[in-house]
Each structure stands twice: as C-alpha cells, then as structure tokens.
Amino acid sequence: MLPHIEIQRIADAALTVVDNLLADWLPDGKRKGNEYWPTNPVRGDRKPGSFSINMTNGTWHDFASGDKGGDLVSLLAYLRGCRQLEAAQMIAQKLGLSIGGEQPKRDLLEDEIERQRIARQRMERERKAVAAQQAGWERVAARATRLWGLAILPAPAFPYIELKRIKPHHLRQYNDKLVAPICRRGSVVNLQFIAADGMKRFLLGGRINGCYCPFGRIEPGKPLYIVEGIATAATLHEETGHPVAAALSSTNLLPAGQELQRRYPDAKLIIGGDDDRAKEAEGKPNAGKQAAIQAAKALGCGYVLPAWPEGAPLHLSDFNDLRLLKEV
C-alpha cells in the first residue's frame, strides 16, 4: 500500500499540469479566476455552478451533494469511482512519474500526441467561450440601440438631475429611469439606467469593460478627462468645457482609457479620480485614488483629484460632491 506521503507527492505533481488534467477529466468546465467549474458527471449534473475545483491547491467541493476532497488524487478517485491508490497510479502513469519504487515506461510520441490533444481541446473551449461572449454582447448591443431609440428627453425636474444639479446633456429617459448611453468605437453597446434615488444598473450581459459614456466633442490636441460616474462626468464637462468620458467604475478607468487612447491618439488624456477619503480614514484602501494613479501611470498621462477645502466632510469623494459643497 502506498504511504500517504507518496500519494501527496503525486497530488502535488498533478498541480503543475492542473489545466491539462482537468480539461481531460472534465472537458465541459470553464475557468473562473483560480477555480474550475464543470458539471459533475457523477450525479448527472446538467448545469455548472455547484461543483468547483481550486486550481491552486486542488481542493474540490460539490455544494449540491456535499462531496469534497483535498487534492487532485481524491478528485480523480471520486470521478472514476476507484480507490485513491488507483487514482494516484493513473496520474503517475500519465505524468511519467515513478510510484512505489517502479518506473513506468513512457512512449514519448504518445505523450506528445496526448499533450497536443489536450491543448487543442483547451483552445477549442476558449474559442467557443469567446464566440459565445461576443454573440451575447452583440445581442445586448442591439437591444440597447433599440431602447435608446425609444427613450425620450428627460423630465425637466428628473430627481437625479436635480439632486446632482447637472444639465441633462444627451441623457434620456425611459419609463421612470434616466438613461445614459454606454459606447465603444462610436456605437451604443449598453445602457446605464439611473433611478430617481440614484440606484444604477446596466443591461444584463452587456459589455462594460473598455466602454464609456462621452460628454462633449473629443478633439485632437485638446484635454479629454476620464472619470468614474455620470454625474462626475457631467460636472467636469460643465466646469471645464472639455470633453469627459465616464468609465462607470474605478476598475474601468484603465480599460476605457486604453480604448480612448487607441481611438483618439492625439487627445490629451487626464484621469479625474474619485477620492475615497472616508475609507482611507478607516485604514482601508482609497480605491478611487489608487485606480486613478495606476491608470494614469499605465496610460502615460496626468491625473487630478478634487481639491477639498479644509473641513470638507469625509464622505464626499468626487467632483460633483465638490461642486455641491461649494454651492452650499
């Protein structure tokens, strides 16, 4: 019988080629971060979501059945319905490892054929995933274009516009929501809906990364600000007269900036960051400020933050907050 330390050695070796092994054992799975989400063939699972394998340490868990294990050897034993000893031997043979003092014979040509098969399988899964995502984006973009065409000028006293004290600009209204067009390469690809109380949502499944909502006309050689939110973009456009693009989140400042830099190479980009001072005061990361600095560094451009007067409440964070504070 193999000692535990020998089985653990095989399990550790398996982690070095975890992508190939999981693609072979569970070919319908998809990688999500450091996890692999397939269906569970043991219980005839139809949809992924409850069965996951950690690709860093090999632990796995089926949340529907409660089955779980601590490494890839136990996973293969579970999938094949065999003992861990047999599973370890199968993995060792596939990897060309010695086990229990015996050195398995290897066919190098067969190994290379197998490696190429797994690589092709992985590439095909990735191709299908990209194609499915692109098709989904195109469906949402078509819906966004249709809804944008049905939207009307916002009511003169729309609550969010009054709350932020901004002009309507090119924003529209659909039913009881304010609507902002989310664009990429000159086309509307998504919409942001803003309720009267400021709650925001996008069309489900639509593209956001690398997209933006523009305010003003972008011209060569002129400043182009990139900020997080719609109200911030409208405010900075009104205050400076320069075009502004709302990236819609701090994490999208860089992707949106990269897209704008490709599309308008002669524009002078400036990142207008939020300043999450309240979090900083609590000892937490100032995410808005950090994202602005990192995006500016990556894009090779400058950045600006709100210039807070002494005693400004810490919960205020963006340029719209600053203007409202000054108007009090």
N, C-alpha and C positions, 0 to 999 in steps of 0.2 A: 504494500500500500504506500502511495506517495505521501511523504510528510507534508504538513501544511506549508512549510517554507518553500517547498518545490512548486506547489500549486500557486503560491503567491508570486513566485518568480515568473511563471508563465503568464499570470494575470498582468503583472507589470509590463512584461514584454508586449502583451497584446495591446496595451495603451499606446504604444509607439506607432501602431498602424490601425488605430481605432476607426478611422474613416473607412478604410477598406473593409475591415471585418464587419462593421455594421451595415455597410452597403451590400455586402454579400448575404448576411443573415436576415436583414430586414430591408429589402430594396425599396419599399414604398415610403420609407421615412424621410423626414426633412430636418435639416439642422436649424435650430433656433438658439442663437448665442452659443453657449457651451453645452447645450443639450441636443439630443437626437429624439425626434418624436415620430415613431412609426405607429401603425396599427399593431395590435397584439394578436398574432396568429394562434396562440394557444387557446384563446377563448373566442375566436371568430370575430374579433373586433372589426367594425366596419369603418369607423372614422378615427383619425388620430386625435390625441388630446389628453388621454388619461394615462398613457404609457410613455415613460420618458427614461432616457439613459444619459447620465452625466458623462460627457466625453473627456472630462479632465481626470476623474478618478475611477470611472467605471461603475459607480453605483447606479442602480436602476430601481424603478418603482412603478407598479401598476396601481393607480389610485382607485380604480374601479373594483379590482379583485383583492387588493391588499398584498399581492405578491411583491417581493422585493429582494434585492441582493446587494452584495458589497463589491462585486468586481465582474469582469467580463467572462470569467470562467463559470461563475454561478449563473450568469445570463445565458450562456450557450447551453448549459446543463438544463436550465428551465425550458428553453426553446426546443431542445431536442428530446426532452424527457428522459435524460440519462443521468448517471452519477457525475459528480464534479471531476473524478479521476478520468473518466472517458472524455469529458469536455476538455480538460487540460491536455490530454493526449492529442485530441483533434486539432487544437490550437497550435500545439508544439509542432505537429507534423506540417501544418500549413506554413508556419514561420520558419521551419527548418531548424528547430531547436532540439537539443538533447533533453531527454527526460528520463529519470530513473536510471541514469548511467548508460543509456543506449543512445546512439547517434543515428537518427533516421536518415535514410537515403533520400537524396534530393535530385530531382530532374530539373536542371536549370532552364531548359527550354520550356518545360511545362510551367515552371514558376513564372517565367516572363509572360507566357500566354495568359496565365491567370491574372497577373498584375495588370496587363493591358485590358482584359475583360472588365475588371473592376473599375478601372479608370474610365473606360467608355461608358459603363453603366452610370457612374457618378456624373460624367459630363452630360449624359442624356437627361438625367434627373434635373440638373441645373438648367439645361436649355429649356425643358418643359416648364420649370418654375418661373424662369424669366419671361417666357412667352405668355404664361397664364397671368402673370402680374401686369404685363404690358396690355393684354387684352382687357383686364379689369380696369386699368387706368383709362383706356380708350372709351369703355362703356360709361364710366363716370364723367369723363370729359364731355361726351355727347349729351348726357343728362344735364350737366352744369350749363352748357351752352343753351339748351332748351329752356331751363328755368330762368337763366339770366335774361333771355329774351322776353319772358313773361313778367319779369319784375318791373315795377314802376318807380317813379320818383318818390323818395321817402316823404312821409307826412312832415309838414313844417315844424311840428313840435314833437318829433320822434324822441322818446325818453332818453335813449343812449346818446343821441346827438346833443340834446340839451344838457345831459349830465356831464359830458366831456367838453361842452362848449366849443364844438368844432363845426365846420361847414360840411354840408352833405357831400361836396365834391362829386365824384362819379358813383357814389354808393347808391344802391337802390333798395326797394322794399318788396318783400314777397310775403303775402299774408301779413302776419304781425311781426315779422323779423326784418331787421336791417341786413342787407346782403352786400358782401364785398367780393369782387372777382379775384380769383387766385390764378395767376398767369404763369406761363412758361413759353418762351420763344414766340411771344406775340399772341398767343391763344389762351382763352379761358380753359383751364383744365380742372378746376374745382371751385367751390364757393364756400365762404365762411358766413354762417348765419349768426347774427347777434340779437339776442332777445332784449326786451326792454330793461331787464335787470342786469344786462351785461354778460349773461351766460353765452358762451360761444360753442359752435360745433361746425364740423365740416361734413361734406357728403361722404358717407361711409365707403371706404375702399378707394378713395381718390388720391391722386398724387399730391404731396405736400413738399417733400424734400427737394430742394433746389428751386422751388416756386416762390412767388411773391405777389403782393398787391401794390401796383405802382400808383403814385400820386405825382402829377406833373409830367411834363415832357422831358425826356432824357436827351441831353445834347452833348456832342463831343467837346472835350476840354472843360466842361462845367462840373461842379460838385454833384455827386449823387450819394445821398445818405441811405444807409441801410439800417433799419431799426427792427424792433420786435413786433409791436402791435399796431393795429389800425388807427386807434386814437393818437398814438405817439407819432405815426407817420403823417397823419393829417395836421397835427400841431406843428411839427417841424417844417412841413411844407409851407404852412401859413406864416410861420415866423421868419423863415429864411428866403422864401420864394424859389428855392431849389427843389428839384425832383427828389422824391423819397420813395423807397421800396420797403414795404412791411414784410418781413420774413416770417412773421406769425409765431415765432418761438426763438428762444436763445440758441437752441441746438441747430436751428436752420440758418443762422446768420452766415456761417461759412459756406454751406452749400448754395444758398441764394446768392451770396457774393461771388462765388465762383461762376455761377451761371450768368450773372450780370456782367462780370468781367470778360467772359467769352463773347457775350452779345454786344457789349459796348466797351471795347478795349481802350477807347480814348477818354472815357469818363473818369473823373477823379473821385474814386470811392472813399467814403468816410463812414465808419461804423458808429452809429449812435446807440450806445448801450444803455440798458436799464441798470440802475444802481440799487441792488437789493441790500440796503444798509441795515434793515431790521434783522435779517438773517446773520449778517456779519456781526451785529451787536450781540447776538445769541451764541457766537462762536461757530456758526455754520458758514459754509462757503457762500460767497457773494456770486451766485451763479451768473447773473446778468452781466456784471462787470468782468468776470473771468472770461465768459464767452465772447464779449466784445473785444477784449485784449487779444485773445487767441485767434479770433477771426481776422482782426486787423494785421496781426503778425503774419499769418498764413497768406493773406492777400497782398501784403506789402503796402498797406495803406494806413492812414491815421484813424483815430477814434476819438469820440467826445462822450462825456458823461454830463448829466445835469449838474449845474453849479449851485449847490444848495446854500441858501442863506443860513446864517447862524440860528440855531434853534428850530430848524425845519423838522417836523415830525418824522420819525424814522420809517414809518410805514409808507411814506411817499417814495417812489422809485424811478419814475420815468419823466420825459419831457412834458407830457400832458399834466402830470401831477405838479410839476414846477410852475407851469403857466397858471394853473388854477390857484396855486398858493399865492402867486404874485398878484392875482386879481382880487384876492380877498381884501 
